[in-house]
Amino acid sequence: QVQLVESGGGLVQAGGSLRLSCVASGTTFSINAMGWFRQAAGKQRELVARIVSHSVTVYADSVKGRFTISRDNAKNTVYLQMSSLKPEDTAVYYCNLCSSTYNCDYWGQGIQVTVSS
C-alpha cells in the first residue's frame, strides 16, 4: 500500500518559517508528481504547490514568493519550505502523490500548521 507520511508541522509566529516533509513508501510505479494541498477550517481543500519530474513547479498565487517546493526523487520525498508565514496560512496541510498526470489519488493524513498573530 502506498503511504505518505508528513512531518514538520507545528505552531509558529507570523513571519516565521517552517519546513514540511513528506515521505512516500510502497510505490510500485514511477511517481509523476508530488505536491501539497491545504484545508483551512471552513474552507475547501486547495492546491498549494506541486512539483513534477525535472523540477517543474506550480504554486498557488497566495504562496508565490514565500513557499518553495522541492523533491528528492531518490528518497521519494517532497518538501515544502514555508517562509514569511501569515495567519491565513493556518491549515491542515496534505501531501499528495500522482502516479500519472490525471491520477493524483494518494494522500497523506495531513499535518497541522498554525501561524499565530
Residue frames as qw, qx, qy, qz and C-alpha x, y, z in Angstrom:
[[0.000, 0.888, 0.460, 0.000, 0.00, 0.00, 0.00],
 [0.350, 0.537, -0.041, 0.766, 1.18, 3.49, -0.79],
 [0.459, -0.728, -0.389, 0.327, 1.84, 5.54, 2.30],
 [0.270, 0.653, -0.041, 0.706, 2.54, 9.23, 2.58],
 [0.588, -0.590, -0.407, 0.376, 3.85, 10.45, 5.91],
 [0.144, 0.835, 0.003, 0.531, 4.08, 14.16, 6.63],
 [0.642, -0.473, -0.315, 0.515, 6.25, 15.79, 9.24],
 [0.396, 0.113, 0.003, 0.911, 7.47, 19.22, 10.25],
 [0.206, -0.707, -0.385, -0.555, 4.23, 20.95, 11.10],
 [0.448, -0.363, -0.547, 0.608, 3.52, 22.88, 14.24],
 [0.099, -0.935, -0.326, 0.095, 2.93, 26.31, 15.69],
 [0.531, 0.058, 0.059, 0.843, 4.91, 29.32, 14.52],
 [0.006, -0.705, -0.255, 0.662, 4.59, 33.07, 14.80],
 [0.523, 0.824, 0.216, -0.006, 3.67, 35.25, 11.87],
 [0.195, 0.899, -0.391, -0.041, 6.75, 35.98, 9.79],
 [0.536, -0.473, 0.699, 0.026, 8.39, 32.75, 10.78],
 [0.493, 0.419, -0.669, -0.366, 9.38, 29.74, 8.74],
 [0.758, -0.133, 0.582, -0.262, 8.55, 26.08, 8.70],
 [0.291, 0.406, -0.768, -0.401, 9.61, 23.14, 6.56],
 [0.855, 0.027, 0.316, -0.410, 7.25, 20.29, 5.80],
 [0.044, 0.382, -0.884, -0.267, 8.44, 16.90, 4.62],
 [0.862, 0.128, 0.183, -0.456, 6.54, 14.03, 3.05],
 [0.115, -0.390, 0.894, 0.189, 8.00, 10.59, 2.51],
 [0.822, 0.196, -0.150, -0.513, 6.30, 8.20, 0.12],
 [0.226, -0.324, 0.918, -0.007, 6.63, 4.46, 0.50],
 [0.563, 0.247, 0.768, -0.179, 5.10, 1.41, -1.10],
 [0.500, 0.676, -0.122, -0.527, 5.13, 2.91, -4.58],
 [0.696, 0.005, 0.669, 0.260, 5.41, 0.24, -7.25],
 [0.503, 0.731, 0.364, 0.282, 5.31, 2.78, -10.05],
 [0.418, 0.157, -0.004, 0.895, 7.21, 5.83, -11.15],
 [0.077, -0.708, -0.463, 0.527, 6.00, 8.92, -9.32],
 [0.358, 0.659, 0.388, 0.536, 4.74, 11.50, -11.75],
 [0.007, 0.623, -0.098, 0.776, 4.38, 14.33, -9.27],
 [0.445, -0.448, -0.652, 0.420, 4.14, 15.18, -5.62],
 [0.001, -0.534, -0.078, -0.842, 2.63, 18.20, -4.01],
 [0.123, -0.227, -0.674, 0.692, 0.91, 19.86, -1.12],
 [0.252, -0.613, -0.485, -0.570, -2.67, 20.84, -0.53],
 [0.090, -0.027, -0.615, 0.783, -4.12, 22.62, 2.46],
 [0.326, -0.594, -0.621, -0.395, -7.51, 22.97, 4.02],
 [0.016, -0.198, 0.421, -0.885, -8.32, 25.73, 6.46],
 [0.119, 0.361, 0.812, -0.443, -11.24, 25.49, 8.84],
 [0.382, 0.665, 0.418, -0.487, -14.45, 26.08, 6.94],
 [0.296, 0.686, -0.395, -0.534, -12.67, 26.20, 3.60],
 [0.943, 0.318, -0.006, -0.092, -12.23, 23.84, 0.67],
 [0.751, -0.324, 0.372, 0.439, -9.01, 21.98, 0.12],
 [0.426, 0.890, -0.093, -0.135, -6.75, 23.89, -2.24],
 [0.858, 0.251, -0.054, 0.445, -3.54, 23.21, -4.10],
 [0.369, -0.865, 0.129, 0.315, -0.55, 24.91, -2.52],
 [0.109, 0.723, -0.604, -0.316, 2.29, 23.64, -4.67],
 [0.954, 0.135, 0.265, -0.032, 3.16, 20.74, -6.92],
 [0.041, -0.696, 0.633, 0.335, 6.40, 19.52, -8.40],
 [0.941, 0.306, 0.070, -0.128, 6.76, 17.15, -11.33],
 [0.868, -0.046, 0.199, 0.452, 9.79, 15.46, -12.81],
 [0.541, 0.319, 0.109, 0.770, 12.75, 17.67, -13.60],
 [0.264, -0.344, -0.366, 0.823, 11.69, 20.25, -11.03],
 [0.131, -0.404, -0.414, -0.805, 8.78, 21.82, -12.89],
 [0.119, -0.301, -0.704, 0.632, 6.74, 23.54, -10.20],
 [0.198, -0.594, -0.463, -0.628, 3.32, 25.10, -9.77],
 [0.185, -0.166, -0.594, 0.766, 2.31, 27.38, -6.91],
 [0.052, -0.806, -0.589, 0.008, -0.88, 28.92, -5.70],
 [0.212, 0.732, 0.043, 0.645, -0.84, 32.68, -6.16],
 [0.519, -0.815, -0.032, -0.254, -1.24, 33.16, -2.43],
 [0.806, -0.504, 0.198, 0.240, 2.09, 31.50, -1.65],
 [0.721, 0.540, 0.029, 0.434, 4.26, 32.55, -4.58],
 [0.218, 0.735, -0.296, 0.569, 7.49, 34.08, -3.39],
 [0.488, -0.597, 0.423, -0.476, 7.06, 32.71, 0.11],
 [0.871, -0.153, 0.450, -0.126, 6.91, 28.94, -0.30],
 [0.312, 0.585, -0.691, -0.288, 9.32, 26.68, -2.14],
 [0.949, -0.030, 0.234, -0.207, 8.61, 23.09, -3.08],
 [0.199, 0.622, -0.744, -0.140, 11.41, 20.65, -3.77],
 [0.968, -0.004, 0.029, -0.247, 11.76, 16.93, -4.28],
 [0.185, -0.542, 0.816, 0.082, 14.35, 14.27, -3.63],
 [0.794, 0.221, -0.343, -0.450, 13.49, 11.63, -6.20],
 [0.466, 0.280, -0.822, 0.172, 15.92, 9.08, -4.82],
 [0.008, -0.014, -0.789, 0.614, 14.24, 9.25, -1.42],
 [0.193, -0.531, -0.736, -0.372, 10.67, 9.67, -2.70],
 [0.290, -0.582, -0.468, 0.598, 10.43, 12.75, -0.54],
 [0.154, 0.697, 0.292, 0.636, 8.88, 16.14, -1.18],
 [0.358, -0.345, -0.406, 0.767, 9.50, 19.24, 0.90],
 [0.033, 0.840, 0.357, 0.407, 7.68, 22.50, 1.36],
 [0.425, -0.136, -0.287, 0.848, 9.78, 25.33, 2.71],
 [0.100, -0.842, -0.469, -0.248, 7.43, 27.98, 4.05],
 [0.399, -0.089, -0.214, 0.887, 8.70, 31.45, 4.86],
 [0.148, -0.078, 0.011, -0.986, 7.09, 34.74, 5.82],
 [0.173, -0.382, -0.906, -0.051, 4.19, 32.79, 7.21],
 [0.291, -0.252, -0.018, -0.923, 0.88, 34.54, 7.71],
 [0.442, 0.028, 0.688, -0.575, -2.06, 33.66, 9.94],
 [0.745, 0.374, -0.011, -0.552, -4.05, 32.88, 6.81],
 [0.449, 0.412, -0.785, -0.113, -1.60, 30.06, 6.10],
 [0.391, -0.180, 0.776, -0.461, -3.06, 28.23, 9.08],
 [0.812, 0.189, -0.240, -0.497, -4.49, 24.96, 7.81],
 [0.815, -0.182, 0.548, 0.049, -4.07, 21.23, 7.69],
 [0.292, 0.665, -0.552, -0.409, -1.52, 20.50, 5.00],
 [0.908, 0.083, 0.393, -0.123, -1.85, 17.31, 2.99],
 [0.173, -0.451, 0.737, 0.472, 0.82, 15.60, 0.96],
 [0.785, 0.455, 0.214, -0.363, -0.40, 14.42, -2.42],
 [0.343, -0.352, 0.765, 0.416, 1.12, 12.00, -4.94],
 [0.702, 0.520, -0.048, -0.485, 0.35, 11.49, -8.62],
 [0.699, -0.108, 0.666, 0.236, 1.10, 8.26, -10.44],
 [0.408, 0.383, 0.553, 0.618, 0.22, 9.93, -13.73],
 [0.046, 0.212, 0.103, 0.971, -0.88, 13.35, -14.93],
 [0.510, -0.329, -0.197, -0.770, -4.51, 12.74, -14.05],
 [0.804, -0.350, -0.480, -0.027, -4.22, 10.22, -11.25],
 [0.131, 0.467, -0.492, 0.723, -3.38, 12.00, -8.01],
 [0.715, -0.440, -0.376, -0.393, -5.31, 9.76, -5.67],
 [0.735, -0.168, -0.506, 0.419, -2.76, 9.28, -2.95],
 [0.197, -0.816, 0.036, -0.542, -2.93, 11.37, 0.20],
 [0.320, 0.138, -0.706, 0.616, -1.21, 11.72, 3.49],
 [0.312, -0.585, -0.724, 0.190, -3.18, 12.03, 6.70],
 [0.012, -0.874, -0.147, -0.464, -2.49, 15.73, 6.97],
 [0.578, -0.201, -0.383, 0.693, -0.40, 17.81, 9.32],
 [0.128, -0.925, -0.352, 0.065, -1.43, 20.92, 11.20],
 [0.442, 0.183, -0.047, 0.877, 0.29, 24.23, 10.57],
 [0.212, -0.874, -0.432, 0.070, -0.78, 27.06, 12.83],
 [0.404, 0.317, -0.048, 0.857, 0.51, 30.60, 12.42],
 [0.285, -0.724, -0.506, 0.372, -0.17, 32.93, 15.31],
 [0.193, 0.892, 0.156, 0.378, -0.57, 36.69, 15.01]]
